[in-house]
Amino acid sequence: MNRLYPIGIQNFEKLRKGGFVYVDKTALIHRLVSTGGYYFFGRPRRFGKSLMISTLESYFEGRKDLFQGLAIEK
C-alpha cells in the first residue's frame, strides 16, 4: 500500500479527497466546539494550526462528506 504524506497541505478538503495519511483528531475538535469559549492556539510554526482552522471551517459549513469514517461523524 502506497501512503501519501501531506507535506505542506493545509487544507482539510484537499487532504481528505487526495487520499493522504490523516491522523484523526476530530473527536478532540468536537469536544472543543461543544465546550464553547475562547481559545488561543499558540503553537510553533508548521504545527497544524492552519489545518485545524480549515477542519473547523469544513465542520461549520456542514461538509459531512469530508468527515465520513472519522470520529466526529458519529
Buried (B, 14 or more C-beta within 10 A) or exposed (E): EEEEEBEEBBBBBEBBEEEBEBEEBBEEBBEBEEEEEEEEEEEEEEEBBBBBEBBBEBBEEEBEEBBEEBEBEE
